[in-house]
Amino acid sequence: MKERPILMSAPMVRALLAWTKTQTRRAMRVQPGDETSVHVEHFNQTVVDRHGDEHPGPEIFGAWWDDGESGLRCPYGAPSDRLWSRETFFAFGRWITQFNVKKGRDEWHFVDMTQELGLAYRYAADTEEAPHMMGRRDHGPTPDWWKRPAIFMPRAASRTTLEITDVRVERLQDISESDAEAEGVDFLRSVPDADETLTAKQLYMCLWDSINGRGSWDANPWVWAVSFKRI
């Protein structure tokens, strides 16, 4: 069993905490062809040695297509592996400058003191009001609460761990109504001026475009469809 981080937006975190989100879809980094048959399983990628000869490489879990000529490791893991969610959060700490030799200049670095001081991390998904934060990083070494992007969340701050139960590859627009519900779209029904006639799939289309950019739904990419249970 392996653990990997996965980024989650505030609405998706709230859906996880409410036990209403049990799937997530993410576009594949390499896109199979339009008429390709894609298989998801454990397989051995072909490796080429220094003499140009092909051999079976280490076993991986992922997708392969085009009669085995192309393959891609699943970046989220295999069934029974775990994911821990990264979300926008607040940490208590201070900013320092360190010289970056490669860039040839000083850079700001955040020193997280939350655990050291026995404090609890706070989360943007829980409140619309941020804790008090210093306005500028150069106001001295005094520690304070700071809003931190999800990508910087440490494992210790994550409050949601998921166990993968299934991994599929499919075209985005092939999502079923029940799978769209499992994506946690129900929160969109309660937003101001929500259209109550929209189906779960139509709501998911709106959500996908809001996250990935206008027109990304129409592009209909191949996606990893990962199912999980919260533990």
C-alpha contacts under 8 A as a table, 3 or more apart, distances in Angstrom:
res1	aa1	res2	aa2	distance
1	M	80	S	6.37
1	M	81	D	4.83
1	M	82	R	7.13
2	K	77	G	7.43
2	K	81	D	5.08
2	K	82	R	6.10
3	E	81	D	6.16
3	E	82	R	4.65
3	E	83	L	5.47
3	E	84	W	7.08
4	R	76	Y	6.74
4	R	77	G	7.62
4	R	82	R	6.47
4	R	83	L	4.93
4	R	84	W	6.26
5	P	83	L	5.52
5	P	84	W	4.86
5	P	85	S	5.75
5	P	86	R	6.41
6	I	76	Y	7.78
6	I	83	L	6.32
6	I	84	W	6.12
6	I	85	S	4.98
6	I	86	R	5.81
7	L	85	S	5.76
7	L	86	R	4.75
7	L	87	E	6.21
7	L	150	A	6.65
7	L	151	I	7.10
8	M	12	M	5.93
8	M	13	V	6.09
8	M	85	S	6.10
8	M	86	R	5.91
8	M	87	E	5.47
8	M	150	A	7.82
9	S	12	M	5.29
9	S	13	V	6.20
9	S	87	E	6.25
9	S	88	T	7.60
10	A	13	V	5.06
10	A	14	R	6.28
10	A	87	E	6.82
10	A	88	T	7.35
10	A	124	A	6.89
10	A	125	A	4.57
11	P	14	R	5.13
11	P	15	A	6.28
11	P	125	A	6.99
11	P	187	F	7.46
12	M	15	A	4.93
12	M	16	L	6.17
12	M	21	K	7.31
12	M	184	G	6.75
13	V	16	L	4.98
13	V	17	L	6.20
13	V	87	E	7.38
13	V	125	A	6.80
14	R	17	L	5.08
14	R	18	A	6.15
14	R	125	A	6.58
14	R	126	D	7.88
15	A	18	A	4.98
15	A	19	W	6.17
15	A	20	T	5.25
15	A	21	K	5.30
15	A	184	G	5.57
15	A	187	F	7.76
16	L	19	W	5.01
16	L	20	T	6.07
16	L	21	K	5.10
16	L	22	T	7.47
16	L	160	T	7.62
16	L	184	G	7.80
16	L	230	R	7.55
17	L	20	T	7.76
17	L	160	T	7.66
18	A	21	K	7.73
19	W	22	T	7.40
19	W	230	R	7.45
20	T	182	A	6.51
20	T	183	E	7.74
20	T	184	G	5.44
21	K	24	T	7.95
21	K	181	E	7.84
21	K	182	A	5.17
21	K	183	E	5.12
21	K	184	G	4.36
22	T	182	A	5.26
22	T	183	E	6.29
22	T	184	G	7.47
22	T	227	S	5.75
22	T	228	F	5.32
22	T	229	K	6.01
22	T	230	R	7.76
23	Q	179	D	7.33
23	Q	182	A	5.61
23	Q	183	E	5.06
23	Q	184	G	7.95
23	Q	225	A	6.97
23	Q	226	V	5.53
23	Q	227	S	4.34
23	Q	228	F	6.10
24	T	183	E	5.88
24	T	225	A	5.99
24	T	226	V	5.39
24	T	227	S	6.66
25	R	223	V	6.00
25	R	224	W	5.47
25	R	225	A	4.65
25	R	226	V	6.29
26	R	223	V	5.27
26	R	224	W	5.34
26	R	225	A	6.95
27	A	221	P	6.38
27	A	222	W	6.06
27	A	223	V	4.23
27	A	224	W	6.27
28	M	31	Q	5.99
28	M	221	P	7.64
28	M	222	W	6.00
28	M	223	V	5.14
28	M	224	W	6.23
30	V	72	L	7.45
31	Q	221	P	7.19
31	Q	222	W	6.16
32	P	36	T	6.31
32	P	38	V	7.70
32	P	65	W	7.15
32	P	222	W	7.16
33	G	36	T	5.15
36	T	65	W	6.59
36	T	66	D	6.56
37	S	65	W	5.98
37	S	66	D	7.21
38	V	63	A	6.42
38	V	64	W	5.83
38	V	65	W	4.84
38	V	66	D	7.91
38	V	169	V	7.02
39	H	63	A	5.38
39	H	64	W	5.48
39	H	65	W	6.43
39	H	169	V	7.64
40	V	61	F	7.47
40	V	62	G	5.47
40	V	63	A	4.37
40	V	64	W	6.68
40	V	167	V	7.42
40	V	168	R	6.36
40	V	169	V	6.92
41	E	61	F	5.61
41	E	62	G	5.76
41	E	63	A	6.49
42	H	59	E	6.48
42	H	60	I	5.47
42	H	61	F	4.24
42	H	62	G	6.41
43	F	59	E	5.35
43	F	60	I	5.61
43	F	61	F	6.35
43	F	62	G	7.56
44	N	56	P	5.64
44	N	57	G	5.32
44	N	58	P	5.61
44	N	59	E	4.36
44	N	60	I	6.13
45	Q	56	P	6.01
45	Q	57	G	5.08
45	Q	58	P	6.72
45	Q	59	E	6.88
45	Q	60	I	7.34
45	Q	71	G	7.06
46	T	54	E	6.32
46	T	55	H	5.63
46	T	56	P	4.74
46	T	57	G	5.28
47	V	54	E	5.60
47	V	55	H	5.36
47	V	56	P	6.11
47	V	57	G	5.36
48	V	51	H	7.75
48	V	52	G	5.56
48	V	53	D	5.39
48	V	54	E	4.49
48	V	55	H	6.28
49	D	52	G	5.37
49	D	53	D	5.51
49	D	54	E	6.53
49	D	55	H	7.56
50	R	53	D	7.44
60	I	73	R	6.37
61	F	73	R	5.78
61	F	74	C	6.18
61	F	77	G	7.20
61	F	78	A	6.26
62	G	71	G	7.23
62	G	72	L	5.58
62	G	73	R	4.25
62	G	74	C	4.42
62	G	78	A	7.87
63	A	71	G	5.52
63	A	72	L	5.32
63	A	73	R	6.53
63	A	74	C	7.00
63	A	169	V	7.45
64	W	67	D	7.91
64	W	68	G	5.87
64	W	69	E	7.60
64	W	70	S	5.60
64	W	71	G	3.96
64	W	72	L	6.32
65	W	68	G	5.42
65	W	69	E	6.67
65	W	70	S	5.51
65	W	71	G	6.31
66	D	69	E	5.48
66	D	70	S	6.10
67	D	70	S	7.76
68	G	71	G	6.97
74	C	77	G	5.67
74	C	78	A	7.43
74	C	224	W	7.83
76	Y	83	L	7.37
76	Y	226	V	7.99
77	G	81	D	5.84
77	G	82	R	7.55
77	G	164	I	7.70
78	A	81	D	5.55
78	A	164	I	6.73
78	A	166	D	7.47
78	A	167	V	6.86
79	P	163	E	7.52
79	P	164	I	4.76
79	P	165	T	4.83
79	P	166	D	5.42
79	P	167	V	6.89
80	S	163	E	5.81
80	S	164	I	5.27
80	S	165	T	6.17
81	D	163	E	5.89
81	D	164	I	5.63
82	R	161	T	6.85
82	R	162	L	5.42
82	R	163	E	4.45
82	R	164	I	5.91
83	L	161	T	5.79
83	L	162	L	5.02
83	L	163	E	6.40
83	L	164	I	7.39
84	W	155	R	7.49
84	W	158	S	6.49
84	W	159	R	7.83
84	W	160	T	5.82
84	W	161	T	4.50
84	W	162	L	6.19
85	S	158	S	6.08
85	S	159	R	7.40
85	S	160	T	5.67
85	S	161	T	6.59
86	R	150	A	5.14
86	R	151	I	6.59
86	R	153	M	5.82
86	R	158	S	6.22
87	E	123	Y	7.52
87	E	124	A	7.84
87	E	125	A	7.96
87	E	149	P	7.23
87	E	150	A	4.24
87	E	151	I	7.55
87	E	153	M	6.97
87	E	158	S	7.76
88	T	123	Y	6.35
88	T	124	A	5.65
88	T	125	A	7.46
88	T	147	K	7.33
88	T	148	R	5.95
88	T	149	P	4.90
88	T	150	A	4.22
88	T	151	I	7.99
88	T	153	M	7.58
89	F	121	Y	7.07
89	F	122	R	5.68
89	F	123	Y	4.26
89	F	124	A	5.40
89	F	147	K	5.88
89	F	148	R	5.40
89	F	149	P	6.74
89	F	150	A	6.67
89	F	153	M	7.28
90	F	121	Y	6.01
90	F	122	R	4.94
90	F	123	Y	5.92
90	F	124	A	7.24
90	F	131	P	7.76
90	F	145	W	6.25
90	F	146	W	5.34
90	F	147	K	4.48
90	F	148	R	5.68
91	A	112	D	6.44
91	A	113	M	7.55
91	A	114	T	5.90
91	A	121	Y	5.72
91	A	122	R	6.91
91	A	145	W	5.54
91	A	146	W	5.46
91	A	147	K	6.63
91	A	148	R	6.87
92	F	112	D	6.12
92	F	113	M	5.61
92	F	114	T	4.88
92	F	119	L	7.88
92	F	121	Y	7.80
92	F	143	P	6.62
92	F	144	D	5.37
92	F	145	W	4.33
92	F	146	W	6.19
93	G	110	F	6.92
93	G	111	V	5.43
93	G	112	D	4.63
93	G	113	M	4.76
93	G	114	T	6.59
93	G	143	P	4.78
93	G	144	D	5.61
93	G	145	W	6.46
93	G	146	W	7.21
94	R	110	F	5.88
94	R	111	V	5.33
94	R	112	D	6.96
94	R	113	M	7.72
94	R	141	P	5.96
94	R	142	T	6.39
94	R	143	P	4.49
94	R	144	D	6.52
95	W	108	W	6.40
95	W	109	H	5.61
95	W	110	F	4.60
95	W	111	V	5.99
95	W	137	R	6.04
95	W	138	D	7.76
95	W	141	P	6.63
95	W	143	P	7.93
96	I	108	W	5.68
96	I	109	H	5.37
96	I	110	F	6.47
96	I	111	V	7.26
96	I	141	P	7.35
97	T	106	D	5.96
97	T	107	E	5.30
97	T	108	W	4.53
97	T	109	H	5.95
98	Q	106	D	5.32
98	Q	107	E	5.43
98	Q	108	W	6.49
98	Q	109	H	6.93
99	F	104	G	7.14
99	F	105	R	5.60
99	F	106	D	4.17
99	F	107	E	6.16
100	N	103	K	5.42
100	N	104	G	5.62
100	N	105	R	5.49
100	N	106	D	5.83
100	N	107	E	6.57
101	V	104	G	4.88
101	V	105	R	6.98
112	D	115	Q	7.82
113	M	116	E	5.11
113	M	117	L	6.14
114	T	117	L	5.55
114	T	118	G	6.38
114	T	119	L	5.13
114	T	120	A	6.65
114	T	121	Y	6.76
115	Q	118	G	4.90
115	Q	119	L	5.76
115	Q	120	A	7.21
116	E	119	L	7.67
121	Y	157	A	6.30
123	Y	126	D	5.62
123	Y	127	T	7.37
124	A	127	T	5.70
124	A	128	E	6.85
124	A	130	A	7.09
125	A	128	E	7.53
127	T	130	A	7.08
130	A	133	M	7.87
130	A	147	K	7.67
131	P	145	W	6.57
131	P	146	W	7.87
132	H	144	D	7.84
132	H	145	W	6.42
132	H	146	W	7.96
133	M	144	D	6.25
133	M	145	W	5.26
133	M	146	W	5.49
133	M	147	K	7.65
134	M	137	R	7.22
134	M	139	H	7.70
134	M	144	D	6.64
134	M	145	W	7.55
134	M	146	W	7.44
135	G	139	H	7.99
136	R	139	H	5.75
137	R	140	G	7.30
138	D	141	P	7.99
139	H	142	T	7.78
148	R	152	F	6.68
148	R	153	M	7.45
149	P	152	F	5.79
149	P	153	M	7.21
150	A	153	M	5.34
153	M	157	A	6.36
153	M	158	S	7.18
154	P	157	A	5.51
154	P	158	S	6.98
155	R	158	S	5.45
158	S	161	T	7.65
160	T	230	R	7.18
160	T	231	I	7.68
161	T	230	R	6.02
161	T	231	I	5.76
162	L	228	F	6.00
162	L	229	K	5.53
162	L	230	R	4.46
162	L	231	I	5.70
163	E	228	F	5.26
163	E	229	K	5.34
163	E	230	R	6.32
163	E	231	I	6.75
164	I	167	V	7.64
164	I	226	V	6.98
164	I	227	S	5.90
164	I	228	F	4.20
164	I	229	K	6.61
165	T	226	V	7.77
165	T	227	S	5.52
165	T	228	F	4.91
165	T	229	K	6.93
166	D	226	V	5.93
166	D	227	S	5.03
166	D	228	F	6.87
167	V	224	W	6.89
167	V	225	A	5.74
167	V	226	V	4.67
167	V	227	S	6.35
168	R	224	W	5.93
168	R	225	A	5.03
168	R	226	V	6.52
169	V	222	W	6.71
169	V	223	V	5.65
169	V	224	W	4.85
169	V	225	A	5.85
170	E	174	D	6.78
170	E	222	W	5.47
170	E	223	V	5.65
170	E	224	W	6.91
170	E	225	A	7.10
171	R	174	D	5.45
171	R	175	I	7.67
171	R	220	N	6.07
171	R	221	P	5.71
171	R	222	W	4.39
171	R	223	V	6.02
172	L	175	I	6.13
172	L	217	W	7.31
172	L	220	N	5.21
172	L	221	P	5.71
172	L	222	W	5.97
172	L	223	V	5.97
173	Q	217	W	7.38
173	Q	220	N	5.88
175	I	179	D	6.13
175	I	180	A	6.47
175	I	201	K	7.21
176	S	179	D	5.12
176	S	180	A	6.14
176	S	201	K	6.94
177	E	180	A	5.11
177	E	181	E	6.40
177	E	199	T	7.48
177	E	200	A	5.81
177	E	201	K	5.42
178	S	181	E	5.08
178	S	182	A	6.30
178	S	200	A	7.77
179	D	182	A	4.84
179	D	183	E	6.36
180	A	183	E	5.09
180	A	184	G	7.30
180	A	185	V	6.91
180	A	200	A	5.45
180	A	201	K	5.25
180	A	204	Y	6.06
181	E	184	G	5.65
181	E	185	V	5.92
181	E	186	D	6.87
181	E	200	A	5.67
181	E	201	K	7.66
182	A	185	V	7.61
183	E	204	Y	7.62
184	G	187	F	7.13
185	V	188	L	5.75
185	V	189	R	7.77
185	V	200	A	6.67
185	V	203	L	6.36
185	V	204	Y	6.13
185	V	207	L	7.64
186	D	189	R	5.61
186	D	190	S	7.68
186	D	200	A	7.57
187	F	190	S	5.65
187	F	191	V	7.10
188	L	191	V	5.48
188	L	194	A	7.03
188	L	203	L	6.89
189	R	194	A	5.70
189	R	195	D	7.27
189	R	196	E	6.50
190	S	194	A	6.50
191	V	194	A	5.51
195	D	198	L	5.96
198	L	201	K	7.99
198	L	202	Q	5.79
198	L	203	L	6.38
199	T	202	Q	5.16
199	T	203	L	6.26
200	A	203	L	5.00
200	A	204	Y	6.13
201	K	204	Y	5.00
201	K	205	M	6.22
202	Q	205	M	4.98
202	Q	206	C	6.49
203	L	206	C	5.16
203	L	207	L	6.28
204	Y	207	L	4.86
204	Y	208	W	5.98
205	M	208	W	5.18
205	M	209	D	6.29
205	M	217	W	6.28
206	C	209	D	5.33
206	C	210	S	6.18
207	L	210	S	5.10
207	L	211	I	6.34
208	W	211	I	5.29
208	W	212	N	5.88
208	W	213	G	7.70
208	W	216	S	7.40
208	W	217	W	6.54
209	D	212	N	5.20
209	D	213	G	4.91
209	D	214	R	5.01
209	D	215	G	6.50
209	D	216	S	5.74
209	D	217	W	5.97
210	S	213	G	5.73
210	S	214	R	6.82
212	N	216	S	6.12
213	G	216	S	5.69
214	R	217	W	7.59
215	G	218	D	5.25
215	G	219	A	6.50
216	S	219	A	5.11
216	S	220	N	7.01
217	W	220	N	5.45
217	W	221	P	7.80
